[in-house]
Amino acid sequence: MNFCIVIPVYNSPYIREVIQDVLSYNYKVVVVDDGSSTPIDVQELDIELVTHSSNMGKGEAILSGAKKAKELGFNSFVSVDADKQHLSSQIQKLTDAYEDETIVIGNRDFEQENIPNSSKFGRKFSNFWVMLETLKALGDTQSGFRMYPVSILDLPLTNRRFDFEVEILVHHSYRGAKIKDVEVECYYPPHEERVSHFDKLWDNVHITLLHIKLLMQRYLLLRGWLWR
C-alpha cells in the first residue's frame, strides 16, 4: 500500500519520542512543524520536515502533510498526533481497513479510568452532530488518528483549527466517498503529562458554529444528496 505517516506538531515535548516510535515500524514519516516556538529536534532522524513560519492550525498542518505526501508519490497517509496518545502499533489496523478514497478513523478506547467525563461527553456530542450531517454513525469523530487519501486536498475546506477534523468528514461524505472506523488502543496520559492547545471556550464556539453551517448546507441546500 502506498502510504506514509504525517505528524502535525506544535510545541510538543514528546515529538522526538513519537517520531522514533513510528520509525521503529519502518514507516516513511513526514513531520509538519506548525510554527513551534522552539525548533524541534529531528537530528539524525530519517524524516521529511515541513515547517510553517507561524502557527496556522492543525488542519493546515495536516493539509501541508498531504501536499508533501502527494509530492513524494504517496496516494494516502496516516495522521498521528504528537502527544503520544496514538500508538504506532495500531497503524496497521487503519491500513488494513483502508480502501481507495476512504477516510478510516481510529476509534480510541475511552474506557480507561483517567479519561475525564468532559472528553467522553465531547465525543458523544460530536458523533451526534456528524451523524445528522453525514447520515453515518461513527464512533469517534474527534479522533485525529486517521488514514486519509491525498484527494482531501480537493475538498472545499474553510476551517483550519480543531473544527477541521469535523468539516473534512462532512465534505468527504458529501461527495459520496466512504468513511470507516476501527477500534484502536491508545495511551491517554495523566493530567500532568497532557499536551493540548484546545481552547475550551473559543474552539467549542467555532465547532458549534460549524455544525450549524453544515446542517444548513445539508438540509436547506440538500448537499450530500444532490451531489451523489
MIDRENLUM-276888 format. One line per 8 residues: number of its first residue (from 1); their letters; for each residue x, y, z of N, C-alpha, C. Coordinates in Angstrom, 1 decimal. Atoms other than C-alpha are relative to their C-alpha. Layout:
REM MIDRENLUM-276888
NUM = A = X:Y:Z:X:Y:Z:X:Y:Z | ...
This chain:
REM MIDRENLUM-276888
1 = MNFCIVIP = 0.8:-1.2:0.0:0.0:0.0:0.0:0.9:1.2:0.0 | -0.8:-1.2:0.2:1.3:3.4:-1.0:-0.4:1.1:1.0 | 0.4:-1.0:-1.0:1.1:5.5:2.2:1.2:0.4:0.8 | -1.0:-0.5:-1.0:3.2:7.5:4.7:-0.7:0.4:1.2 | 0.5:-0.5:-1.3:2.8:8.9:8.2:0.2:1.5:0.0 | -0.1:-1.5:-0.2:2.1:12.6:8.8:-0.2:0.3:1.4 | 0.1:-0.4:-1.4:2.7:14.0:12.2:0.0:1.5:0.1 | 0.0:-1.5:-0.3:1.5:17.6:12.8:0.4:0.3:1.4
9 = VYNSPYIR = -0.5:-0.3:-1.4:3.2:19.2:15.8:0.1:1.5:0.2 | -0.1:-1.3:-0.5:3.0:22.4:17.7:0.4:0.0:1.5 | -0.5:-0.1:-1.3:5.1:22.8:20.8:-0.2:-1.3:0.9 | 0.1:1.3:-0.8:5.1:19.1:21.9:1.3:-0.4:0.5 | -1.3:0.5:-0.6:7.9:17.9:24.3:0.2:-1.4:-0.4 | -0.1:1.4:0.2:7.2:14.4:23.1:0.3:-0.3:-1.5 | 0.0:0.3:1.5:7.7:14.8:19.3:1.1:-0.9:-0.4 | -1.1:0.9:0.4:11.1:13.1:19.1:-0.4:-1.5:0.4
17 = EVIQDVLS = 0.4:1.4:-0.5:9.7:10.1:21.1:-1.0:-0.6:-0.9 | 1.0:0.5:0.9:6.7:9.9:18.8:0.6:-0.4:-1.3 | -0.6:0.3:1.2:8.8:10.1:15.7:0.8:-1.4:0.0 | -0.8:1.3:-0.1:11.1:7.3:16.9:-0.8:-1.2:0.1 | 0.9:1.1:-0.1:8.2:5.1:17.8:-0.5:-0.4:-1.4 | 0.5:0.3:1.4:6.8:5.4:14.2:1.1:-0.5:-0.8 | -1.1:0.5:0.8:10.2:4.9:12.6:0.4:-1.4:0.3 | -0.3:1.4:-0.4:10.6:1.7:14.6:-0.8:-1.0:-0.8
25 = YNYKVVVV = 0.8:0.9:0.8:7.9:0.2:12.4:0.3:0.2:-1.5 | -0.5:-0.2:1.4:9.8:1.3:9.2:-1.0:0.7:-0.9 | 0.9:-0.8:0.8:7.2:3.8:8.0:0.7:1.2:-0.4 | -0.5:-1.3:0.4:8.1:6.8:6.0:-0.8:1.1:0.7 | 0.6:-1.0:-0.9:7.5:9.9:8.1:0.1:1.4:-0.5 | 0.0:-1.4:0.3:6.5:13.5:7.3:-0.4:0.7:1.2 | 0.3:-0.8:-1.2:6.6:15.9:10.2:-0.3:1.4:-0.4 | 0.3:-1.4:0.3:4.9:19.3:9.9:0.0:0.8:1.3
33 = DDGSSTPI = -0.2:-0.9:-1.1:6.1:21.8:12.4:-0.8:1.3:-0.2 | 1.0:-1.1:0.2:3.2:24.3:12.7:0.4:1.2:0.8 | -0.4:-1.3:-0.6:5.2:27.3:13.9:0.4:-0.2:1.5 | -0.3:0.2:-1.4:6.5:25.8:17.2:1.0:1.1:0.4 | -0.8:-1.1:-0.5:8.2:28.4:19.4:1.5:-0.3:0.1 | -1.4:0.4:0.1:11.4:26.4:19.5:0.2:-1.1:-1.0 | -0.1:1.0:1.0:12.8:24.3:16.7:0.0:-1.4:0.6 | 0.1:1.3:-0.5:12.0:20.6:17.1:1.3:-0.8:-0.3
41 = DVQELDIE = -1.2:0.7:0.1:14.9:18.2:17.5:-0.2:-1.2:-0.9 | 0.1:1.1:0.9:15.0:15.9:14.4:1.4:-0.4:-0.5 | -1.4:0.3:0.5:18.8:15.5:14.1:0.1:-1.6:0.0 | -0.3:1.4:0.3:19.8:12.1:12.7:-1.3:-0.9:-0.1 | 1.2:0.7:0.2:16.1:11.1:12.2:-0.3:0.0:-1.5 | 0.3:0.1:1.4:15.2:9.9:8.7:-1.5:0.4:-0.3 | 1.4:-0.5:0.2:12.1:12.1:8.1:0.0:1.1:-1.1 | 0.2:-1.2:0.8:10.8:14.7:5.8:-0.6:1.1:0.9
49 = LVTHSSNM = 0.5:-1.1:-0.9:10.3:18.0:7.6:-0.6:1.2:-0.8 | 0.7:-1.2:0.6:7.8:20.7:6.6:-0.2:1.0:1.1 | 0.1:-0.9:-1.1:7.9:23.9:8.6:-0.8:1.2:-0.4 | 0.8:-1.2:0.2:5.3:26.7:8.9:0.7:1.1:0.8 | -0.7:-1.1:-0.6:6.8:30.1:9.8:-0.8:0.5:1.2 | 0.8:-0.4:-1.2:3.9:30.8:12.2:-1.1:-1.1:0.2 | 1.0:1.0:-0.3:1.1:28.7:13.8:-1.2:0.3:-0.8 | 1.1:-0.1:0.9:-1.6:28.1:11.2:-1.2:-0.9:0.3
57 = GKGEAILS = 1.1:0.9:-0.4:-3.7:25.5:12.9:0.3:-1.5:-0.4 | -0.3:1.4:0.2:-3.7:21.7:13.0:-0.5:-0.4:-1.4 | 0.5:0.3:1.3:-5.9:21.5:9.9:1.0:0.4:-1.2 | -0.9:-0.4:1.0:-3.4:23.5:7.8:1.3:-0.9:0.0 | -1.1:0.9:-0.1:-0.6:21.3:9.1:-0.3:-1.4:-0.6 | 0.3:1.2:0.7:-2.4:18.2:8.0:-0.1:0.1:-1.5 | 0.0:-0.3:1.4:-3.0:19.7:4.6:1.4:0.1:-0.6 | -1.4:-0.1:0.4:0.7:20.6:4.3:0.6:-1.4:-0.1
65 = GAKKAKEL = -0.5:1.4:0.0:1.5:17.0:5.2:-0.6:-0.8:-1.2 | 0.6:0.7:1.2:-1.0:15.8:2.5:0.7:0.4:-1.3 | -0.7:-0.5:1.2:0.7:18.0:-0.1:1.4:-0.6:-0.1 | -1.4:0.6:0.0:4.2:16.7:0.9:-0.1:-1.5:-0.4 | 0.2:1.4:0.3:2.9:13.1:0.8:-0.3:-0.2:-1.5 | 0.3:0.1:1.4:1.5:13.6:-2.7:1.2:0.3:-0.8 | -1.2:-0.4:0.7:4.7:15.3:-3.8:1.0:-1.2:0.0 | -0.9:1.1:-0.1:6.6:12.2:-2.6:-0.5:-1.3:-0.7
73 = GFNSFVSV = 0.5:1.1:0.7:4.4:9.9:-4.6:-1.0:-0.9:0.7 | 0.9:0.8:-0.8:2.1:8.6:-1.9:-1.5:0.4:-0.4 | 1.4:-0.3:0.3:-1.7:8.3:-2.5:-0.8:0.1:1.2 | 0.7:0.0:-1.3:-2.7:8.1:1.2:1.0:0.2:1.1 | -0.9:-0.2:-1.1:-1.3:8.9:4.6:-0.8:-0.2:1.3 | 0.6:0.2:-1.3:-2.0:8.2:8.3:0.5:1.2:0.8 | -0.3:-1.1:-0.8:-2.2:11.2:10.6:0.2:-0.5:1.5 | -0.3:0.4:-1.4:-0.6:10.7:14.1:0.3:1.2:0.8
81 = DADKQHLS = -0.2:-1.2:-0.8:-0.8:13.3:16.8:1.3:-0.1:0.8 | -1.3:-0.1:-0.6:2.4:14.4:18.6:0.0:0.0:1.5 | 0.2:0.0:-1.5:1.1:13.9:22.2:0.2:-1.3:0.6 | -0.2:1.4:-0.5:1.9:10.2:22.5:-1.2:-0.8:0.1 | 1.3:0.7:-0.2:-1.8:9.3:22.5:-0.1:-1.1:-1.0 | 0.2:1.0:1.1:-1.7:7.4:19.2:1.2:-1.0:0.0 | -1.1:1.1:-0.1:0.3:4.1:19.2:0.3:-0.5:-1.4 | -0.4:0.4:1.3:2.3:3.2:16.2:-0.4:-1.5:-0.3
89 = SQIQKLTD = 0.4:1.4:0.1:1.4:-0.5:16.9:-1.4:-0.1:-0.6 | 1.4:0.0:0.4:-2.2:0.4:15.9:-0.1:0.5:-1.4 | 0.1:-0.5:1.3:-1.4:1.9:12.5:-0.5:-1.0:-1.0 | 0.4:1.1:1.0:-1.8:-1.4:10.7:-1.5:-0.2:0.0 | 1.5:0.2:-0.1:-5.4:-1.6:11.9:-0.7:1.0:-1.0 | 0.6:-1.0:1.0:-6.1:1.6:9.8:0.3:-0.4:-1.4 | -0.3:0.4:1.4:-4.2:0.4:6.8:-0.7:-1.2:-0.5 | 0.7:1.2:0.3:-5.8:-3.0:6.9:-1.5:0.3:-0.5
97 = AYEDETIV = 1.4:-0.4:0.2:-9.3:-1.3:6.8:-0.1:0.9:-1.2 | 0.0:-1.0:1.0:-8.3:1.2:4.1:-0.4:-0.5:-1.4 | 0.3:0.2:1.4:-9.9:1.2:0.6:0.2:1.3:-0.7 | -0.3:-1.2:0.8:-9.3:3.7:-2.2:-1.0:1.1:0.4 | 0.8:-1.2:-0.3:-10.7:7.2:-1.4:-0.9:-0.2:1.2 | 0.8:0.2:-1.3:-11.8:6.2:2.1:0.8:0.7:1.1 | -0.6:-0.5:-1.3:-11.2:8.0:5.4:-0.3:-1.1:1.0 | 0.1:1.0:-1.1:-10.5:5.5:8.2:0.3:0.7:1.3
105 = IGNRDFEQ = -0.2:-0.6:-1.3:-10.9:6.7:11.7:0.4:-1.0:1.1 | -0.4:0.9:-1.1:-9.2:5.1:14.7:-0.9:0.3:1.2 | 0.9:-0.2:-1.2:-11.9:4.8:17.5:0.8:-0.3:1.2 | -0.8:0.2:-1.2:-9.9:5.3:20.7:-0.8:-0.7:1.1 | 0.6:0.6:-1.1:-10.6:3.2:23.7:-0.2:1.0:1.1 | 0.3:-1.0:-1.0:-12.4:5.6:26.1:-0.5:-0.7:1.3 | 0.4:0.7:-1.3:-13.0:3.0:28.9:1.1:0.1:1.1 | -1.1:-0.2:-0.9:-9.7:4.0:30.6:-0.5:0.9:1.2
113 = ENIPNSSK = 0.5:-0.7:-1.2:-10.2:5.3:34.2:0.4:1.5:0.0 | -0.5:-1.4:-0.1:-8.2:8.6:33.7:-0.6:0.9:-1.1 | 0.6:-0.8:1.0:-10.3:9.9:30.8:-1.2:0.8:0.6 | 1.0:-0.9:-0.7:-12.4:12.9:32.1:-1.4:-0.1:-0.7 | 1.4:0.0:0.5:-16.2:12.9:31.7:-0.2:1.0:-1.1 | 0.2:-1.0:1.0:-15.9:16.1:29.7:0.4:-0.5:-1.4 | -0.5:0.5:1.3:-13.9:14.3:27.0:-1.0:-1.0:-0.6 | 0.9:1.0:0.4:-16.4:11.5:26.9:-1.3:0.6:-0.6
121 = FGRKFSNF = 1.2:-0.7:0.4:-19.3:13.9:26.6:0.3:0.7:-1.4 | -0.3:-0.7:1.2:-17.5:15.9:23.9:0.0:-0.9:-1.2 | 0.0:1.0:1.1:-17.0:12.8:21.8:-1.4:-0.4:-0.4 | 1.4:0.4:0.3:-20.7:11.8:22.0:-0.7:1.2:-0.6 | 0.6:-1.2:0.6:-21.8:15.4:21.2:0.4:0.1:-1.4 | -0.5:-0.2:1.4:-19.6:15.5:18.1:-0.5:-1.2:-0.8 | 0.5:1.1:0.8:-20.7:12.0:17.0:-1.4:0.2:-0.4 | 1.4:-0.2:0.3:-24.3:13.0:17.2:-0.2:1.0:-1.1
129 = WVMLETLK = 0.2:-1.0:1.0:-24.0:16.1:15.1:0.6:-0.5:-1.4 | -0.5:0.5:1.2:-21.8:14.4:12.5:-0.9:-1.0:-0.6 | 1.0:0.9:0.5:-24.4:11.7:12.2:-1.1:0.7:-0.7 | 1.0:-0.8:0.7:-27.0:14.3:11.3:0.5:0.5:-1.3 | -0.6:-0.7:1.2:-24.7:15.9:8.8:0.4:-1.0:-1.1 | -0.5:1.0:1.0:-23.4:12.7:7.1:-0.9:-1.2:-0.1 | 0.9:1.2:-0.1:-26.1:10.1:8.0:0.8:-1.3:0.2 | -0.9:1.1:-0.4:-23.2:7.9:9.2:0.2:0.0:1.5
137 = ALGDTQSG = -0.3:0.2:-1.4:-22.9:6.5:12.7:1.4:-0.3:0.2 | -1.4:0.1:-0.2:-19.3:7.0:13.6:0.3:0.0:1.5 | -0.2:0.2:-1.4:-17.7:6.1:16.9:0.9:1.0:0.7 | -1.0:-1.0:-0.6:-15.0:8.8:17.4:0.4:1.1:-1.0 | -0.3:-1.0:1.0:-15.3:11.8:15.2:1.0:1.1:0.4 | -1.0:-0.9:-0.5:-12.9:13.7:17.4:1.4:-0.5:-0.1 | -1.4:0.6:0.1:-10.0:11.3:16.8:0.8:0.6:-1.1 | -1.0:-0.5:1.0:-7.0:12.7:15.0:0.8:-1.2:-0.6
145 = FRMYPVSI = -0.7:1.2:0.5:-5.7:9.1:14.4:-0.8:-0.5:-1.2 | 0.8:0.3:1.2:-6.9:8.7:10.8:0.9:-0.4:-1.2 | -0.6:0.2:1.2:-6.0:7.4:7.4:-0.8:0.8:-1.1 | 0.6:-0.8:1.0:-6.7:9.8:4.5:0.5:-0.3:-1.4 | -0.5:-0.1:1.4:-6.5:9.8:0.7:0.6:1.4:-0.2 | -0.5:-1.4:0.3:-4.4:12.7:-0.6:-1.0:0.8:-0.7 | 1.0:-0.8:0.8:-7.5:13.7:-2.6:-0.8:0.9:1.0 | 0.6:-1.0:-0.9:-8.7:15.5:0.6:0.4:1.4:-0.4
153 = LDLPLTNR = -0.5:-1.4:0.5:-6.7:18.4:-1.0:-1.0:0.6:-0.9 | 0.9:-0.6:1.0:-9.5:18.8:-3.5:-1.3:0.4:0.7 | 1.2:-0.3:-0.7:-12.2:19.3:-0.8:-0.1:1.5:0.3 | 0.2:-1.5:-0.2:-13.7:22.9:-0.3:0.0:0.3:1.5 | -0.1:-0.2:-1.5:-12.4:23.2:3.3:0.3:1.4:0.3 | -0.2:-1.4:-0.4:-12.5:26.5:5.1:0.5:0.1:1.4 | -0.4:0.0:-1.4:-11.6:25.6:8.7:1.4:-0.6:0.1 | -1.4:0.4:-0.2:-8.0:25.1:9.9:0.4:-0.4:1.4
161 = RFDFEVEI = -0.4:0.4:-1.4:-8.1:24.5:13.6:-0.7:-1.3:0.4 | 0.6:1.3:-0.4:-9.9:21.8:15.6:-1.3:-0.3:-0.7 | 1.3:0.3:0.7:-13.1:22.2:13.6:0.3:-0.6:-1.4 | -0.4:0.6:1.3:-11.1:21.0:10.5:-0.4:-1.5:0.0 | 0.2:1.5:0.0:-11.5:17.3:11.6:-1.4:-0.4:-0.1 | 1.5:0.2:0.3:-15.3:17.6:11.6:-0.3:0.3:-1.4 | 0.3:-0.5:1.3:-15.5:19.6:8.4:0.4:-1.0:-1.1 | -0.6:0.9:1.1:-13.3:17.2:6.4:-0.9:-1.3:-0.1
169 = LVHHSYRG = 0.9:1.2:0.1:-15.6:14.2:7.3:-1.3:0.3:-0.7 | 1.3:-0.3:0.6:-18.7:16.0:6.2:0.2:0.3:-1.5 | -0.2:-0.3:1.4:-17.3:17.3:2.9:0.4:-1.3:-0.8 | -0.3:1.3:0.6:-15.8:13.9:2.2:-1.2:-0.9:-0.3 | 1.2:0.8:0.1:-19.2:12.3:2.8:-0.9:0.6:-1.1 | 0.8:-0.7:1.0:-20.9:15.0:0.6:0.3:-0.5:-1.4 | -0.4:0.5:1.4:-19.0:13.7:-2.5:-0.2:-1.5:-0.2 | 0.3:1.4:0.1:-20.2:10.2:-1.8:1.1:-1.0:0.3
177 = AKIKDVEV = -1.1:0.8:-0.4:-16.9:8.9:-0.5:-0.2:-0.7:1.3 | 0.2:0.9:-1.2:-16.6:6.2:2.2:0.8:0.6:1.2 | -0.7:-0.2:-1.3:-15.8:6.8:5.9:-0.2:-1.3:0.8 | 0.0:1.2:-0.8:-14.9:3.8:8.0:0.6:0.3:1.4 | -0.8:-0.1:-1.2:-13.8:3.3:11.6:0.3:-1.3:0.6 | -0.5:1.2:-0.6:-11.9:0.7:13.5:0.4:0.3:1.4 | -0.4:-0.1:-1.4:-11.3:0.1:17.2:1.5:0.0:0.2 | -1.4:0.0:-0.2:-7.8:1.0:18.3:0.3:0.3:1.5
185 = ECYYPPHE = -0.5:-0.3:-1.3:-5.9:1.1:21.6:0.7:1.3:0.0 | -0.7:-1.3:0.0:-4.5:4.4:22.7:0.6:0.2:1.4 | -0.5:-0.3:-1.3:-2.5:5.9:25.5:-0.5:1.4:0.4 | 0.6:-1.3:-0.4:-4.4:8.6:27.4:0.8:0.4:1.3 | -0.9:-0.3:-1.1:-1.8:10.3:29.6:-0.7:0.7:1.2 | 0.5:-0.7:-1.2:-2.4:11.6:33.2:0.0:1.5:-0.3 | 0.2:-1.4:0.2:-3.4:15.2:33.5:1.3:0.8:-0.1 | -1.2:-0.8:0.0:0.1:16.5:34.3:0.9:-0.3:-1.3
193 = ERVSHFDK = -0.8:0.3:1.2:1.5:14.9:31.1:-0.7:0.5:-1.3 | 0.8:-0.3:1.2:-1.2:16.1:28.7:0.5:1.3:-0.7 | -0.3:-1.1:0.8:-0.4:18.4:25.8:-1.2:0.3:-0.9 | 1.2:-0.3:0.8:-3.4:20.2:24.4:0.0:1.5:-0.3 | 0.2:-1.4:0.4:-3.9:23.5:22.5:-1.4:0.3:-0.3 | 1.5:-0.2:0.2:-7.7:23.2:22.5:-0.5:1.0:1.0 | 0.6:-1.0:-0.9:-9.4:26.3:23.9:-1.4:-0.3:0.2 | 1.4:0.5:-0.4:-12.5:25.1:25.7:-1.1:0.9:-0.4
201 = LWDNVHIT = 1.1:-1.0:0.3:-14.4:28.3:25.1:0.0:0.2:-1.6 | 0.0:-0.5:1.4:-13.4:29.6:21.6:-0.1:-1.2:-1.0 | 0.0:1.2:0.9:-12.7:26.2:19.9:-1.4:-0.6:0.0 | 1.4:0.6:0.0:-16.1:24.9:21.1:-1.0:0.9:-0.7 | 0.9:-0.9:0.7:-17.8:28.1:19.8:0.2:-0.2:-1.5 | -0.3:0.2:1.4:-16.1:27.6:16.4:-0.6:-1.3:-0.5 | 0.5:1.3:0.4:-17.1:24.0:16.3:-1.6:0.0:-0.1 | 1.4:-0.2:0.0:-20.7:24.8:17.2:-0.5:0.7:-1.2
209 = LLHIKLLM = 0.4:-0.8:1.2:-21.0:27.4:14.5:0.2:-0.8:-1.3 | -0.2:0.9:1.2:-19.5:24.9:12.0:-1.1:-1.0:-0.1 | 1.1:0.9:0.1:-22.2:22.4:12.9:-1.3:0.6:-0.5 | 1.2:-0.8:0.4:-24.9:25.0:12.4:0.1:0.2:-1.5 | -0.1:-0.3:1.4:-23.5:25.9:9.0:-0.1:-1.3:-0.8 | 0.1:1.3:0.7:-23.1:22.2:7.9:-1.4:-0.5:-0.1 | 1.4:0.4:-0.1:-26.6:21.4:9.0:-0.9:0.8:-1.0 | 0.8:-0.8:0.9:-28.0:24.3:7.0:0.3:-0.4:-1.5
217 = QRYLLLRG = -0.4:0.4:1.4:-26.0:23.2:3.9:-0.7:-1.3:-0.4 | 0.6:1.4:0.4:-27.3:19.6:4.1:-1.5:0.1:-0.2 | 1.5:0.1:0.1:-31.0:20.2:4.8:-0.7:1.2:-0.7 | 0.6:-1.1:0.8:-31.6:23.6:3.2:0.5:0.0:-1.4 | -0.5:0.0:1.4:-29.3:23.2:0.2:0.1:-1.4:-0.6 | 0.0:1.4:0.5:-29.6:19.4:0.0:1.3:-0.5:-0.4 | -1.3:0.5:0.4:-25.9:18.9:-0.2:0.2:-1.4:0.6 | -0.2:1.4:-0.4:-24.8:15.3:0.1:-1.1:-0.9:-0.6
225 = WLWR = 1.0:0.8:0.7:-28.0:14.1:-1.7:0.1:0.4:-1.5 | -0.1:-0.4:1.4:-27.8:16.2:-4.9:1.3:-0.4:-0.6 | -1.3:0.2:0.6:-24.1:15.5:-5.3:0.3:-1.5:-0.2 | -0.3:1.4:0.1:-24.3:11.7:-5.2:-0.3:-0.5:-1.4
